[in-house]
Each structure stands twice: as structure tokens, then as C-alpha cells.
Amino acid sequence: MEGTVFDPAGGAGGPTPAGVMAKLRALWRRKWIILGVAVVVVGLSAAHTLRQPKVYSASTSLIIDVMAPRFLDTEVKEVMGEERSNYWFNKEYYATQSEVITSRAVASRVVDKLGLSTDAGFLGLSKVQDEKARVQAMQAADAVGLLQSRIRVVPEKDSRVMNIAVDDEDAQRAALLANEVAGAYMAENLALKLRMTDDARSWLEGRLSELESQSKTSELAVFDFKKDADMLSTSLESRMSIVSERINSFNLHLTEVSTRIAALQARMEAIQKLRKTAADDETWAEALPGAKDGVIQDLRKAYTDARILCAELGERYLPEHPKLLECQGKLAVIRGDFLKSLQNVVRSAETELTEAEAQRKNLVRLLDEAKAEAFQVNKKSIEFDRLKRESDNNQRLYDLVLKRLKDIELSGLLRTSNVRVLDPARPVWTPVKPNVRRNLMMGLVLGVLAGLGMALLLDLLENSVSTQADVEERLGLAFLGVMPRIEGNKAPRERDLYVHREPKSSVAECCRAIRTNLLFMSPDTPFKTLVVTSSGPQEGKSTTCISLGVAMAQSGNRVLLLDTDMRRPRLHRAFGVPNELGISSLVVGEGALEAAVKSTEVPGLFVLPCGPLPPNPAELLHTRAFAELLKQVAGKFDRVILDSPPLNAVADAAVLATQSDGVVLVLKAGKTNRESARRALRSLADVQARMYGAILNDVDLRAPRYGDSYLAYQGYGQYAAEESKDGVAQS
């Protein structure tokens, strides 16, 4: 893995197992805070609980049926409604009853009956010593609302039993109130039923009077109509039947007459035809059907006989012979009578046709009159049916209202209730409030939660870099390792060379681990020049630089330490070398490199002091001469480590970062501010410096926050020392 150019916007995008463990360690580190907060909250809960007055509870059990017991016929229905076998109806019904029990109406009944509005003990005013003040407080108190707040309805599951519980500071009064509330509820329930019955009865009585008047009016209207229509003796149905029979009879006679007229007309047509065909023959009428009657036949025979006789006499006598003349006279008389009889037959046919036509005309007139009368009867029947229907409806409504009124009057006389007391309340001497155990448990839970919240808040407010998770997740840097805290009051020089003088210590082991991590950051192209810097002063940058140089020199490399902190140099004091000739001298061309580089007591480790402090360190580091110097020493040594000033203080470290292979940032555990570290990293990012990672310095391995993260380093030096005493080879 090679070093990378740091991106200040980078960092972990979400929680990691390491971050979670860090949170848990932070909570464990503040366990005493959590415990203290929990103890305080539990103590406050206990104090508050013990100061509360004791409250007792008593309950009355009621059986509530949807319908009251029936003492009357099932046809007599009450006003309140009927029972239904519907789950939702029953659920809503019992919920309604719960509201009625806790209503102000029920509480008012109990307050009025027991005089609770003047009961100082019930109102909680018994401790008021001033009589006047107590009276004023009683007048201002709402006894009904206070009782309402103490009533609880607890329904039994899957049953019709409901418990009425009342809380009070007096156990006996609690039982009394529970029983009285149950009685008041039953009284209120019955009163509600009676009020509804009275209201229904009043309304029905008003409607009954109206319906009675309407019924009488409609009956009189029916009577007047029957009188006007002459229906007192014969009903409209009978009259309609008579008219129908007449119409049928007229239709039948009219058909018969029409048939007869058709026959007579045919007869007259035949007579007219005979007249036209036999106009000169006076005997043409002999062909008529009526001409064959007995009289006409006798006249015809007499006429025939007379003609024969006259013909015989005509042959025998002369025309003027008296016998012939007498015979001819008789013939004429007989002929006249015969023709008159035939003419009477024709007149009879004409008269009969005329009479038949007149009869048909009369039948048509009578039929029209009968139809008109039928229409009139139908019209009257419609009007009569309307009046009769209205009268019947009014009478039916009147009968219905009257029956319902009698039912309500009868049911109103009953004082049955659908509520029964199962178990009356009895005093219970065990208080229900305060619940000491529950309150203490809640206080403990709330105390632990409050302690955890405070611990998390303190962890959130802590803005320092303390762990590997802070380096990797919050700063987004590679973690190179830790530098443990050097215990004891050692001199500064002894602290700087602690790794050299205590090679088997945990500090030395950690330093060697950092060296290994640095070398593996770029195994193919190992770094030559490395800048060691920090975000601010007093973070152990110079000590870390020296310890890192010692560890690299111990691995066989020729290492040069450059003191590029030209404001507060201290490498020369750490190694006890003079500072008259150094980097500032070489940059301005004074002295030689070989003379300026000083050897140290650490084999393979050399140091190039700062030299005289220049007035312009940043400009000096920008010069070509410094770049040539850095290139020159890089060619002579395996590793060159630059001890630079803090990044946030001056710009020298950023300048050096552009001329070296990489940068290592030193962070003091628990002291370096995260925002300060981010500003330093942003300065390095602005110059495109290559970051190798960060070293966490001054880590107290025994601190609880680190847990067993660095347990491997603890005691390793002691273990090695014991092994060396036993003659075992050391690694």
C-alpha cells in the first residue's frame, strides 16, 4: 500500500465495527458517571415516592346486560331499543356505559348525596387550619370534577362484568364512593330510561290527538262523498256491475238489430230490383216472400178463377152482355184487392226496415249513455278509493300510535334495570399509590438511560483524537501506530533517547512497529526523505522523530535527522551536539556538510542541527540551496527524517512537504483537537503533499478507553527481561 494524497473530504462513510467498539469503550470508560447519574435519579425517585400520600382503591363489580329483564309480552317494546347479537354493537354499548359511569351526571349524584362539596377530607383541605380560608377553598373546589378524576372503569375481558374503581386517601371512603358511584350509575341509567319514555309519551300523545282529528275528518269526507254519489243504498261496485250488464245487453241487442237491418235492407234491394225488371207487370210482387201468405193466395186464386170465368163468358157472350160485364166488374174488384195486398207486403217490408233502423239508433243512444254513466262511476270510484285509502291510513296510524302509547305507558310503570351489582366494594388497606417498587425500577431505568445519554453526550463533546478509530474514521488517515507514554519524571534528553536506552521497552516495540508500517507503505520505492510534523506545538513531534530515527538506525540503515524547525530547534539539545553550524549555515554557503553533520551515540544515526536561527525560515526553505542540500543528503544516507514546525503555526511544514517523499503527522492522544488536525491536513492537501499516515503519541496503554487494543505491547519488555535472565534467546 503506497502513501496517498490526502483528501480532506474523505473519511469513513458509515459506522464500522471498530467505531462501535470505540463507543462501547467510551461508555465503559465513563461507567462511574453512568452509575452516579443512575444513583442520583433512583434517589430522587425514592424521595419523591416516599413524599407522596398513600392512595387506596376499592372497586364494585357490576353485571351490565344490553337489555333489562322482560316482564311483559315480547310485543311490548321499550323506548331504549332492543338487544342485538352484534359484536360491534355490544362493544360500542359497553364503551358508552363506561363513559356514562365516569360522566359528570353520575358524579353529581354522588356529590349531592354524600355532601362531598363540603367534605374537607375528600377535597384534600383538611390540613388548612384557617377556617375562613378552608371555606373559600371549598367554594372554589370542583368536587364533581375531583370525583370524576378518581373514577376508573375496568371491564373484565370476554364478559359483561365491569369494575368501578375509586381512588381515595381513605380506604373506607374509597369503598363508600365506589358503591355510591355504582348506585348513582344505576339510578342515572333508570332516570335516562324514564326521561326517554316520558318524552316519547308526550310526543305520541300530541301525535295521537292530531291523528284522531285527521281520522275523523277523513271519515266524514268519505261519508259526504257516499251521500253525494248516492252510495248509501247501492255501492259503487254494484252500480258498476249493473251498468256493465246494461252495456252488455245493449251491445247484444244492437248486434241483433244490426243483423236484422242487414236482412231487411237486402229484402228491400230485392223488391226494388223486381220493380225495375217488371214495371209493366202488376203481378211482380207475387215473387215477394210475403206474397205466399194465405190471404194473398186466396185473392190470387179468386183472381185467377175470375179471369178464367170472364174469358169463358167472353167467348160465349158479347162484350156488352150483362153477365160478361158483371164478371169483368167482379174481376176488377178482385184484382184491386189482390194488388192492394201485394202493395201492403212491400209497405210492411219498408216499415219493418224503418222500425229496425230506429231501434238501432235508440240502442246506440242508450249504449252511449250507459258508457258515460260507467265512466262517471269509475271516476267516482277513484275519488272514493282515494278518500277511503286516506281514511284507512289515518285510522291505521291512529291505531298504531295508540297501541304504542299504551305500550310505553305500561313499560314506564316498570322500574327494571339492566344493571346488577355482583360484588359491592370493601375497604382494601393496601395502598395502590405510590408503587414504590415500580417507581424505583423506573427511576433505575431512567437513571441508566440518563447516564448513558450523558456519557454519549460527553463522548460527542470530546473533540480530541484519542484512538485508532478517530484517526481512521474521523480524519481518514492511515494509522501507523502508537507511541506509548513514557512513565516517570525523566529528563528531556532521557525521554528523547528512551528507545535507544530501553530497546526492550513497549515504547521501543511500538516504535519498531511504526518503522515496519512505514517501510511497507511503499515497498517497491522506499522513501528517502520523510517529514515528521504535527498540527500544533507540544504534541511530541520531535521526540517521535528521534525515536523513529533510532528505530530505523537499529535496523541497519544510515539515518540522518534534519532539524528544520528553525524557530524552536531542539535536536541538538537532545543529542548534546553544538548548533553553531547547521542547515541555515549550509543554505547561505557557510561551512561544509561533513562538518555540519554530527554523529550520535546511536550507531548509524546522524543529526544535522538547525544552525543559527534565521529571520526568514520559510523563505530559506524555499531556496534552491535548501533543495540541493536535501538532495545531497538523500544521496549520502539511506533515510532522511525532517523534524518540522507545526502545520497550523507556520507554513514551514507545508513547504518541506512539497520537497520530500512523504509526510507523517504526529497526534497527541487526548490533546490534539480534531478540527486542528483537519486544518493541518487541509494545508497538506492544498500543496498536494503525500501522506503516509499518522502516529498517535503519548498513549496511556493502561487507560480503560484502549481496553485490550494494545495489550500486546504491555509487559513485553518485562517478559523479555525475564527471558534474558533465564538465558533464552531474544527476538
C-alpha positions in Angstrom: 0.0 0.0 0.0 1.5 3.3 -1.1 1.0 6.7 0.6 -1.7 8.8 -1.0 -2.5 12.4 -1.4 -4.9 13.3 1.4 -8.5 14.3 0.5 -9.9 16.4 3.3 -13.5 15.4 2.3 -12.6 11.7 2.8 -13.1 9.6 5.8 -15.3 6.7 6.7 -18.8 6.9 5.3 -20.6 4.9 8.0 -20.2 3.1 11.3 -17.7 0.3 11.4 -17.1 -2.5 14.0 -14.1 -0.5 15.2 -16.3 2.6 15.7 -18.9 0.6 17.5 -16.3 -0.9 19.8 -14.9 2.6 20.4 -18.3 3.8 21.5 -18.7 0.8 23.9 -15.2 1.5 25.3 -16.2 5.2 25.7 -19.3 4.1 27.7 -17.2 1.7 29.8 -14.7 4.5 30.5 -17.4 6.6 31.9 -19.1 3.9 33.8 -18.8 5.8 37.1 -20.6 8.7 35.5 -23.4 6.4 34.4 -23.6 4.8 37.8 -23.6 8.1 39.6 -26.4 9.5 37.4 -28.4 6.3 37.9 -27.9 6.5 41.7 -28.9 10.2 41.8 -32.1 9.5 39.7 -33.0 6.5 41.9 -32.5 8.6 45.0 -34.7 11.4 43.6 -37.3 8.8 42.6 -37.3 7.3 46.1 -37.5 10.7 47.8 -40.4 11.7 45.5 -42.2 8.4 46.0 -41.9 8.4 49.8 -43.2 12.0 50.0 -46.4 11.1 48.0 -49.5 10.5 50.1 -50.9 6.9 50.2 -53.8 6.3 47.9 -56.2 3.4 48.4 -58.5 1.8 45.8 -61.8 0.0 46.1 -64.0 -1.5 43.3 -67.6 -2.5 42.8 -68.4 -5.3 40.3 -71.4 -4.8 38.1 -73.2 -7.1 35.6 -74.4 -5.0 32.7 -76.9 -6.6 30.3 -77.7 -5.0 27.0 -81.5 -5.3 27.8 -83.3 -5.3 31.1 -85.3 -8.4 32.1 -88.7 -8.7 30.2 -91.8 -8.9 32.4 -94.2 -8.0 29.6 -95.1 -9.7 26.3 -92.4 -9.6 23.7 -94.7 -7.4 21.6 -94.4 -4.6 24.2 -91.2 -2.9 23.3 -89.4 -0.3 25.3 -88.1 3.0 24.1 -84.4 2.3 24.8 -84.1 -0.2 21.9 -83.6 -3.9 21.6 -80.7 -6.3 22.2 -78.6 -7.3 19.2 -76.2 -10.1 18.8 -73.7 -7.9 17.1 -70.1 -7.7 18.3 -69.5 -4.1 17.3 -72.9 -3.1 18.7 -72.0 -4.7 22.1 -68.5 -3.1 22.0 -69.9 0.3 21.4 -72.6 -0.2 24.0 -70.2 -1.1 26.8 -67.9 1.7 25.8 -70.8 4.1 26.1 -71.7 2.7 29.5 -68.1 3.4 30.6 -68.5 7.0 29.6 -71.8 7.2 31.4 -70.2 5.8 34.6 -67.4 8.5 34.5 -69.8 11.2 33.5 -70.4 14.4 35.4 -74.1 13.5 35.8 -73.2 10.3 37.8 -70.6 12.1 39.9 -73.0 15.0 40.6 -75.5 12.5 42.1 -72.8 11.1 44.4 -71.6 14.5 45.5 -75.1 15.7 46.2 -76.0 12.6 48.2 -72.8 12.5 50.3 -72.2 16.2 50.6 -68.7 15.9 49.2 -68.6 19.5 48.2 -68.3 20.4 51.9 -66.1 17.4 52.9 -62.6 18.8 53.6 -61.1 15.4 53.8 -62.3 14.4 50.3 -61.3 17.8 48.9 -57.8 17.5 50.4 -58.3 20.6 52.5 -58.1 19.0 56.0 -54.6 20.4 56.6 -55.9 24.0 56.1 -56.1 25.4 59.6 -57.7 28.7 58.8 -61.5 28.2 58.8 -62.2 31.1 56.5 -59.5 30.0 54.1 -60.8 26.5 54.1 -64.4 27.6 53.4 -63.1 29.7 50.5 -61.1 26.8 49.1 -64.2 24.5 49.4 -66.2 27.0 47.5 -63.6 27.2 44.7 -63.1 23.5 44.5 -64.8 21.4 41.9 -65.9 18.3 43.9 -67.7 16.8 40.9 -64.6 17.1 38.7 -62.4 15.8 41.5 -64.6 12.7 41.9 -64.6 12.2 38.1 -60.8 12.1 38.1 -60.8 9.4 40.7 -63.3 7.0 39.0 -61.9 4.2 36.8 -63.8 1.7 34.8 -62.1 -1.7 34.3 -64.1 -4.1 32.1 -63.5 -7.8 32.6 -62.3 -9.4 29.4 -64.9 -11.6 27.5 -67.7 -11.0 30.0 -70.4 -8.5 30.8 -68.8 -7.6 34.2 -67.4 -4.1 34.7 -65.5 -3.0 37.7 -66.0 0.6 39.0 -62.8 1.5 40.9 -62.4 4.7 43.0 -59.1 6.0 44.4 -59.0 7.9 47.7 -56.6 8.6 50.5 -59.1 6.9 52.9 -59.7 3.2 52.3 -63.2 3.2 53.8 -64.2 6.3 51.9 -62.9 4.7 48.7 -65.2 1.7 49.2 -68.1 4.0 50.1 -67.5 6.1 46.9 -67.3 3.0 44.7 -70.6 1.7 46.0 -72.3 5.1 45.7 -71.0 5.6 42.1 -72.4 2.2 41.2 -75.8 3.1 42.7 -75.7 6.6 41.1 -75.0 4.9 37.7 -77.9 2.6 38.1 -80.2 5.5 39.1 -79.0 7.6 36.2 -79.5 4.7 33.8 -83.1 4.3 35.1 -83.7 8.0 35.0 -82.5 8.2 31.5 -84.8 5.4 30.5 -87.8 7.2 32.3 -86.9 10.5 30.7 -86.8 9.0 27.2 -90.1 7.2 28.0 -91.8 10.5 29.1 -90.5 12.3 26.1 -91.8 9.6 23.8 -95.1 9.5 25.6 -95.5 13.3 25.3 -94.7 13.2 21.6 -97.1 10.2 21.0 -99.9 12.0 22.8 -99.5 15.0 20.6 -99.4 12.9 17.5 -102.4 10.9 18.7 -104.6 14.0 19.0 -103.6 15.1 15.5 -104.2 11.7 14.1 -107.6 11.4 15.8 -108.7 14.7 14.2 -107.4 13.7 10.8 -109.1 10.3 11.1 -112.5 11.9 11.9 -112.1 14.4 9.1 -111.3 11.7 6.5 -114.2 9.5 7.7 -116.6 12.5 7.3 -115.2 13.1 3.9 -115.9 9.5 2.9 -119.5 9.8 4.3 -120.1 13.1 2.4 -118.8 11.6 -0.8 -121.1 8.5 -0.5 -124.0 10.7 0.2 -123.4 12.9 -2.8 -122.8 9.9 -5.0 -126.0 8.1 -3.7 -123.9 5.3 -2.4 -125.9 4.8 0.8 -128.2 2.1 -0.8 -126.0 0.8 -3.5 -122.3 0.6 -3.5 -120.2 1.7 -6.4 -119.2 -1.8 -7.1 -122.9 -2.8 -7.5 -123.7 0.2 -9.6 -120.7 -0.6 -11.8 -121.9 -4.2 -12.2 -125.4 -3.0 -13.2 -124.0 -0.6 -15.7 -121.8 -3.3 -17.1 -124.7 -5.6 -17.5 -126.7 -2.9 -19.3 -123.8 -2.2 -21.6 -123.5 -5.9 -22.4 -127.3 -6.2 -23.1 -127.3 -3.1 -25.3 -124.3 -4.4 -27.2 -126.2 -7.8 -27.7 -129.4 -6.1 -28.9 -127.5 -3.8 -31.1 -125.9 -6.7 -32.8 -129.2 -8.4 -33.3 -130.8 -5.3 -34.7 -127.9 -4.6 -37.0 -128.2 -8.2 -38.3 -132.0 -7.7 -38.9 -131.4 -4.4 -40.6 -128.9 -6.0 -42.9 -131.5 -8.7 -43.8 -134.3 -6.1 -44.4 -132.1 -4.0 -46.5 -131.3 -7.0 -48.6 -135.1 -7.6 -49.0 -135.7 -4.0 -50.0 -133.0 -4.2 -52.5 -134.6 -7.3 -54.0 -138.0 -5.5 -54.1 -136.5 -2.5 -55.9 -134.9 -4.8 -58.4 -138.2 -6.6 -59.1 -139.9 -3.2 -59.6 -137.3 -2.2 -62.2 -137.4 -5.5 -64.1 -141.3 -5.9 -64.1 -142.5 -2.4 -64.3 -145.4 -3.2 -66.7 -146.5 -6.3 -64.9 -148.7 -5.6 -62.0 -148.1 -9.1 -60.6 -144.4 -8.5 -60.0 -144.9 -8.5 -56.2 -146.1 -12.1 -56.3 -142.4 -13.0 -56.2 -142.0 -11.5 -52.7 -141.6 -13.9 -49.8 -144.7 -12.4 -48.1 -146.9 -12.9 -51.2 -147.3 -16.6 -50.4 -149.3 -15.9 -47.3 -152.8 -17.5 -47.1 -154.9 -14.3 -47.8 -152.9 -13.3 -50.8 -153.0 -16.8 -52.1 -156.8 -16.8 -51.7 -157.1 -13.5 -53.6 -154.8 -14.7 -56.2 -156.8 -17.9 -56.7 -160.1 -15.9 -56.8 -158.5 -13.5 -59.3 -157.4 -16.4 -61.4 -160.8 -18.1 -61.2 -162.5 -14.8 -62.1 -160.3 -14.3 -65.1 -161.0 -17.8 -66.3 -164.7 -17.2 -65.9 -164.6 -13.9 -67.7 -162.6 -15.5 -70.5 -165.2 -18.2 -70.9 -168.1 -15.7 -70.8 -166.2 -13.6 -73.3 -166.2 -16.5 -75.7 -169.8 -17.1 -75.1 -171.3 -13.6 -74.9 -170.8 -10.3 -76.4 -168.8 -7.7 -74.7 -171.9 -5.8 -73.6 -173.6 -8.8 -72.2 -174.7 -8.3 -68.6 -173.1 -11.4 -67.4 -169.8 -10.6 -69.0 -169.9 -7.1 -67.7 -170.8 -8.4 -64.2 -167.9 -10.9 -64.5 -165.5 -8.2 -65.5 -166.6 -6.0 -62.6 -166.0 -8.7 -60.2 -162.6 -9.4 -61.8 -161.7 -5.7 -61.4 -162.6 -5.7 -57.7 -160.7 -9.0 -57.1 -157.7 -7.6 -59.0 -157.7 -4.4 -56.9 -157.8 -6.3 -53.7 -155.0 -8.5 -54.9 -152.8 -5.6 -55.9 -153.6 -3.8 -52.6 -152.5 -6.8 -50.7 -149.3 -7.1 -52.6 -148.6 -3.4 -52.0 -149.2 -3.9 -48.3 -146.5 -6.5 -48.3 -144.0 -4.0 -49.8 -145.1 -1.3 -47.3 -144.7 -3.8 -44.5 -141.1 -4.6 -45.5 -140.3 -0.8 -45.7 -142.0 -0.2 -42.4 -140.1 -3.0 -40.8 -136.8 -1.7 -42.1 -137.6 1.8 -40.9 -138.5 0.4 -37.5 -135.3 -1.6 -37.3 -133.2 1.4 -38.1 -134.9 3.5 -35.5 -134.4 0.7 -33.0 -130.7 0.6 -33.7 -130.4 4.4 -33.3 -132.1 4.1 -29.9 -129.8 1.3 -28.9 -126.7 3.3 -29.9 -128.0 6.3 -27.8 -128.7 4.0 -24.8 -125.3 2.4 -25.2 -123.6 5.8 -25.2 -125.5 6.9 -22.1 -124.5 3.6 -20.4 -120.9 4.2 -21.2 -121.0 7.7 -20.0 -122.5 6.5 -16.8 -119.8 3.8 -16.5 -117.1 6.5 -16.9 -118.8 8.6 -14.3 -119.0 5.7 -11.9 -115.3 4.9 -12.5 -114.3 8.5 -11.7 -116.3 8.4 -8.5 -114.7 5.1 -7.7 -111.2 6.6 -8.0 -112.1 9.5 -5.8 -113.8 7.2 -3.3 -110.8 4.9 -3.2 -108.5 7.9 -2.5 -110.7 9.1 0.3 -111.2 5.6 1.6 -107.4 4.9 1.5 -106.6 8.2 3.3 -109.2 7.4 5.9 -107.8 3.9 6.4 -104.2 5.2 6.6 -105.2 7.7 9.2 -107.1 5.1 11.1 -104.2 2.7 10.9 -101.7 5.3 12.1 -104.1 6.3 14.9 -104.4 2.7 16.0 -100.6 2.2 15.8 -99.8 5.3 17.8 -102.5 4.4 20.3 -101.1 0.9 20.8 -97.5 2.2 21.1 -98.7 4.8 23.6 -100.3 2.1 25.7 -97.1 0.0 25.5 -95.0 2.9 26.6 -97.3 3.8 29.5 -97.2 0.2 30.6 -93.4 -0.2 30.2 -93.0 3.1 32.0 -94.6 1.7 35.1 -91.8 -0.9 35.3 -88.7 0.0 37.3 -86.5 -2.8 36.0 -82.8 -2.2 35.3 -80.3 -4.0 33.1 -77.5 -3.4 35.7 -77.0 -5.6 38.7 -74.4 -5.4 41.5 -72.2 -8.5 41.6 -69.8 -7.7 44.4 -70.0 -4.5 46.4 -66.8 -2.6 47.2 -65.0 -3.3 50.5 -62.1 -1.4 52.1 -58.7 -2.5 50.9 -55.9 -1.5 53.3 -53.0 -2.0 50.8 -52.3 1.3 49.0 -52.1 1.3 45.2 -50.2 4.6 45.1 -47.4 5.2 45.3 -46.0 2.0 43.9 -42.6 2.1 45.5 -41.1 -0.9 43.6 -42.3 0.3 40.2 -41.2 3.8 40.8 -37.7 2.7 41.9 -37.4 0.4 38.9 -38.5 3.2 36.6 -36.0 5.5 38.3 -33.3 2.9 37.8 -34.1 2.5 34.2 -34.4 6.3 33.6 -31.2 6.8 35.6 -29.2 4.3 33.5 -30.6 5.9 30.3 -29.8 9.3 31.5 -26.3 8.2 32.5 -25.8 6.6 29.0 -27.1 9.8 27.4 -24.7 11.9 29.4 -21.8 9.6 28.6 -22.7 9.7 24.9 -23.0 13.5 25.1 -19.6 13.8 26.8 -18.2 11.5 24.1 -19.8 13.6 21.5 -18.5 16.8 23.0 -15.0 15.3 23.3 -13.2 16.7 20.2 -9.8 15.3 20.6 -8.0 12.5 18.7 -7.7 9.6 21.1 -8.0 6.3 19.3 -7.2 4.5 16.1 -10.8 4.8 15.1 -10.5 8.6 15.4 -7.5 8.6 13.1 -9.0 6.3 10.5 -12.7 7.2 10.6 -12.8 10.8 11.5 -9.6 12.0 9.9 -9.4 9.5 7.1 -5.7 8.8 7.6 -3.7 5.5 7.7 -2.9 4.6 11.2 0.9 3.9 11.5 0.9 3.0 15.2 1.1 4.4 18.7 3.8 5.8 20.9 3.1 4.8 24.5 3.5 7.3 27.3 7.0 7.3 28.9 6.3 6.9 32.6 8.3 8.6 35.3 9.9 12.0 35.8 12.7 11.7 33.3 14.9 14.5 31.9 14.0 15.6 28.4 17.2 14.1 26.9 16.4 10.7 28.5 12.9 10.8 27.2 14.2 11.6 23.7 16.6 8.7 23.7 14.3 6.3 25.6 14.0 4.0 22.6 17.8 3.7 22.3 18.4 3.2 26.0 15.4 1.0 26.7 15.4 -1.2 23.5 13.2 -3.9 25.1 10.5 -1.5 26.4 7.0 -1.3 25.0 7.9 2.2 23.6 10.7 0.7 21.6 8.5 -2.1 20.4 5.8 0.3 19.3 8.4 2.5 17.5 9.7 -0.6 15.6 6.1 -1.4 14.6 5.7 2.1 13.2 9.0 1.7 11.3 7.8 -1.5 9.8 4.5 0.1 8.8 6.3 3.0 7.2 8.5 0.7 5.2 5.6 -1.3 4.0 3.7 1.8 2.8 5.9 1.8 -0.3 7.9 -1.4 -0.5 8.9 -1.0 -4.2 10.1 2.6 -3.9 11.1 3.1 -0.3 11.1 6.7 0.8 14.3 8.6 1.2 13.1 11.8 2.8 10.3 12.0 5.4 8.8 15.0 7.1 7.5 14.5 10.7 5.2 17.2 11.7 2.1 17.9 13.9 -0.9 20.2 13.9 0.3 22.2 16.9 3.1 22.5 19.4 3.8 20.3 22.4 2.4 17.2 20.7 5.7 15.1 20.8 6.7 15.7 17.3 10.5 16.0 17.9 10.6 13.0 20.3 8.7 10.9 17.8 11.1 12.0 15.1 14.1 11.0 17.2 12.5 7.7 18.3 11.7 6.8 14.7 15.3 7.7 13.6 16.7 5.4 16.3 14.4 2.5 15.3 15.5 2.9 11.6 19.1 3.1 12.6 18.8 0.0 14.7 17.6 -1.9 11.6 20.9 -1.2 9.9 20.1 2.0 7.9 22.2 5.1 7.9 19.7 7.7 9.1 20.1 11.5 9.2 17.8 13.7 11.3 17.4 17.2 9.9 16.3 19.8 12.4 14.2 22.0 10.1 12.3 23.7 12.9 14.2 27.0 12.6 12.1 28.7 15.3 12.4 26.3 18.2 15.1 23.7 17.3 15.8 21.0 19.9 17.5 18.1 18.2 21.0 19.5 19.1 19.9 19.5 22.8 18.6 16.0 22.6 21.9 14.6 21.3 24.2 17.1 23.0 25.8 18.5 19.8 26.7 22.1 19.1 24.4 24.2 17.0 26.8 26.8 15.6 26.9 25.2 12.2 23.8 23.7 10.7 21.2 23.9 8.0 20.9 27.6 7.9 24.7 28.0 7.6 24.8 25.5 4.7 22.0 27.1 2.8 23.7 30.5 2.9 27.0 28.9 1.8 28.9 28.8 5.1 30.7 25.7 6.2 30.7 22.2 4.7 28.1 19.4 5.0 30.6 16.9 6.5 31.4 19.4 9.3 27.8 20.2 10.0 26.6 16.6 10.2 27.2 15.2 13.7 27.2 11.6 14.8 25.3 10.4 17.8 25.6 7.8 20.5 23.2 5.7 18.4 25.1 3.7 15.8 24.0 4.6 12.3 22.1 7.7 13.4 23.3 11.2 12.5 21.9 14.6 13.1 22.1 17.9 11.1 21.3 20.7 13.5 19.3 23.8 12.6 22.2 26.2 13.0 21.8 29.8 13.8 18.1 30.9 13.7 17.4 32.8 10.5 15.0 35.8 10.4 13.1 34.3 7.5 12.8 30.5 7.9 10.0 29.9 5.3 11.9 31.8 2.6 15.1 30.0 3.5 13.4 26.6 3.0 12.1 27.8 -0.4 15.5 28.4 -1.8 17.3 26.3 -4.4 20.2 25.9 -2.0 18.0 24.0 0.5 16.6 21.8 -2.2 20.2 21.0 -3.3 21.1 20.3 0.3 18.2 18.0 0.7 19.1 16.2 -2.5 22.7 15.9 -1.4 22.0 14.3 2.0 19.5 12.0 0.4 22.2 10.6 -1.7 24.6 10.1 1.2 22.1 8.5 3.7 19.5 5.7 3.5 16.8 7.6 5.3 16.5 11.4 5.9 13.9 12.4 8.5 13.0 16.1 8.8 11.8 17.5 12.1 9.5 20.3 11.0 7.5 23.0 12.8 3.7 22.5 13.5 1.5 22.9 10.4 -1.1 25.3 12.0 1.5 27.6 13.5 3.7 28.3 10.4 3.9 27.3 6.7 7.4 25.7 7.0 6.0 22.1 7.2 3.8 22.6 4.1 6.9 23.9 2.2 9.0 20.9 3.4 6.2 18.5 2.4 6.5 19.6 -1.2 10.2 18.7 -1.3 10.0 15.3 0.5 8.8 11.9 -0.4 6.1 11.9 2.2 4.7 13.3 5.5 3.9 11.7 8.8 1.5 13.5 11.2 2.0 13.2 14.9 -1.1 13.4 17.1 -1.1 13.6 20.8 -3.7 11.2 22.3 -6.4 13.1 24.1 -4.9 16.5 23.4 -4.9 17.1 19.7 -8.1 18.8 18.6 -9.8 17.1 15.6 -10.5 20.4 13.9 -6.9 21.4 14.4 -5.8 18.2 12.8 -8.2 18.7 9.9 -6.9 22.2 9.3 -3.4 20.8 9.2 -4.4 18.0 6.8 -6.1 20.6 4.6 -2.9 22.6 4.5 -1.1 19.5 3.3 -3.8 18.7 0.8 -3.5 22.3 -0.7 0.2 21.6 -1.6 -0.6 18.1 -2.8 1.6 16.5 -0.2 1.8 12.7 0.0 0.6 11.5 3.4 1.9 8.2 4.8 -0.3 8.3 7.8 -0.5 9.4 11.5 1.2 8.4 14.7 -0.8 8.5 17.9 1.6 9.8 20.6 1.6 9.7 24.4 -0.9 6.9 24.6 -1.6 5.7 28.1 -1.9 1.9 27.5 -3.4 1.4 30.9 -6.3 3.7 30.3 -9.7 2.0 30.1 -10.5 3.5 26.7 -7.9 1.4 25.0 -9.0 -1.8 26.6 -7.1 -4.7 25.1 -6.4 -2.9 21.8 -2.7 -2.5 22.6 -2.4 -5.2 25.2 0.3 -6.9 23.2 2.7 -4.0 23.9 2.1 -4.0 27.7 4.6 -6.1 29.7 6.5 -7.2 26.6 9.7 -5.5 27.8 9.3 -7.1 31.2 8.7 -10.5 29.6 11.8 -10.1 27.5 13.8 -9.1 30.5 12.8 -12.2 32.4 13.6 -14.4 29.4 17.1 -12.8 29.2 17.7 -13.6 32.8 16.9 -17.2 32.1 19.3 -17.3 29.2 16.7 -17.6 26.5 17.5 -16.1 23.1 15.6 -12.9 22.4 14.0 -11.9 19.2 
